[in-house]
Amino acid sequence: MNKIRKGDEVVIITGRDKGRRGTVLKVLESRVVVENLNMVKRHTKPNPQRNVQGGIVQREASIHISNVMLWNGVAGKGDRIGFKALADGRKVRFFKSNNEVVDR
């Protein structure tokens, strides 16, 4: 079970986008793609069969999962995540600082 999932709001803790927040678009093995963060320029060749125009395209690059933290809205900062089992048997994520459950 991953600590960071698609749709989570995260804050980047290292690199040129340090301190910026965004939503996770995709989770790969040990990397995540965050919306409008870690932007790179990609030089693409035109492909008339796919109707793709060539040029310089800006897109999000993946960032290692250890360089992001889940955003805790109550505390107003990035926070560490733990797992615990509820009374009904569900396994949920919780914030380590205030024990608030992330998954509802």
C-alpha positions, 0 to 999 in steps of 0.5 A, a space after each residue: 500500500 503506497 503512502 502517496 496515491 493519485 489525487 493526493 495533494 503533496 508539497 515538494 521538499 527538495 529541488 527547484 520547486 521546493 515548497 510548492 504544492 500540487 496534485 498527484 497525476 500519476 504514481 509510478 514505481 517509486 516516482 510521482 508526477 505532480 500537476 504543473 510542477 517539475 516542468 521540463 522542455 521536450 523537443 519533439 519531432 513532427 509525426 503527421 500520421 498521429 497529427 502531432 506538430 513538432 517543436 518544444 513542448 513543456 510537460 511534467 516530469 516525474 519526481 522521486 517519491 521521497 522528495 514529496 510529502 503529503 499536505 496536511 491542511 489542518 497543520 498547514 504543512 507537509 506531514 509524514 504518513 503512517 498506517 493503522 487499522 480501524 475498529 471495522 478492519 479497514 487499513 487507513 493512512 494517518 498523519 503522524 503529527 496529529 493522528 488525523 485519518 487521511 482516508 475517509 
